[in-house]
Amino acid sequence: MLMVKLHHSVQREAIVEEQKELKIDLGCGPNPKPGYVGVDKVAGPGVQHVLDLEEAQLPFPDNSVSAVNADQLLEHINNLIPLMNEIYRVCRNGAIFHLWIVYTCFCKIVFAV
């Protein structure tokens, strides 16, 4: 009987673990958004993954991220397509992509002004 309860408990913990939401803050700097995993090119407090977003793949499984925060990041990326493909790859269906960008930079990126 104890063995059955233990097995049931382990299954229950796995289900709870599976339901946790993975949220990532790209280019977070020293202050990632609370509740988000910090990803930045420079190591610092709150940065859990140090990588160059123009060169590396995001270190998350396919369809695993429920929210992405990118606050004034994209204007620093020279080639957006690979990063946007990576964001698409890791986001699960219904994920939220919070994007803040400086307006004048956005015009240069989108409209090649």
C-alpha positions in Angstrom: 0.0 0.0 0.0 2.8 2.4 0.8 4.4 1.7 -2.6 1.2 2.7 -4.4 0.9 5.9 -2.4 4.5 6.8 -3.2 4.0 6.1 -6.9 0.8 8.2 -6.9 2.7 11.0 -5.1 5.5 11.0 -7.6 3.0 11.1 -10.5 1.2 14.0 -8.9 4.5 15.9 -8.4 5.3 15.3 -12.1 2.0 16.8 -13.1 2.4 19.8 -10.9 6.0 20.3 -12.3 4.6 20.0 -15.9 2.0 22.7 -15.2 4.6 25.3 -14.1 4.8 28.1 -16.6 8.2 28.9 -18.1 8.5 32.6 -18.8 11.7 34.1 -20.3 13.1 37.6 -20.2 15.4 38.2 -23.2 18.1 40.8 -22.8 17.1 41.2 -19.2 20.2 42.9 -18.0 20.7 42.9 -14.2 17.0 43.1 -13.5 14.9 40.3 -15.0 11.2 40.6 -14.8 9.9 38.9 -11.6 8.9 35.3 -12.3 10.9 35.1 -15.5 14.1 33.3 -16.4 16.7 35.9 -17.2 18.6 35.5 -20.5 21.3 38.0 -21.4 24.6 38.4 -23.3 26.4 39.6 -20.1 26.5 37.7 -16.8 25.0 39.4 -13.8 22.5 39.1 -11.0 19.3 37.4 -12.1 20.8 36.2 -15.4 20.3 32.5 -15.5 21.4 31.9 -19.1 24.3 33.8 -20.6 24.3 33.7 -24.4 24.6 35.8 -27.5 21.0 36.0 -28.8 22.3 36.6 -32.4 24.5 33.5 -32.4 23.1 30.8 -30.0 19.9 28.8 -29.8 17.7 29.5 -26.8 18.3 26.8 -24.2 14.7 25.8 -23.9 12.8 22.8 -25.4 10.3 23.3 -28.3 6.9 24.5 -27.2 7.9 25.1 -23.6 7.6 28.8 -23.0 4.3 30.5 -22.0 5.6 34.1 -22.1 8.5 36.0 -23.6 9.6 39.5 -22.5 11.8 41.6 -24.8 12.1 45.1 -23.4 14.2 47.3 -25.7 16.1 44.3 -27.1 15.3 44.0 -30.7 16.8 47.3 -31.8 20.2 45.8 -30.7 19.8 42.7 -32.9 21.3 43.0 -36.4 19.6 40.0 -37.9 16.1 39.5 -36.4 15.0 36.4 -38.4 17.0 33.8 -36.6 16.0 35.2 -33.2 12.4 35.4 -34.1 12.5 31.8 -35.4 14.0 30.7 -32.0 11.3 32.6 -30.1 8.7 30.9 -32.3 10.3 27.5 -31.7 10.3 27.7 -27.9 6.8 29.3 -27.5 3.9 27.0 -26.9 0.5 27.6 -28.5 -1.1 30.7 -26.9 2.2 32.1 -25.6 2.4 35.8 -24.9 5.3 37.9 -26.5 5.7 41.2 -24.7 7.7 43.5 -27.0 8.9 47.0 -26.2 11.0 48.8 -28.7 12.2 52.4 -29.3 10.0 53.8 -32.0 12.7 55.3 -34.2 14.6 52.1 -34.1 11.5 50.1 -35.0 11.1 52.2 -38.1 14.6 51.4 -39.2 14.2 47.7 -38.5 10.8 47.2 -40.1 10.8 49.8 -42.9 14.6 49.9 -43.6 14.6 53.7 -43.3 
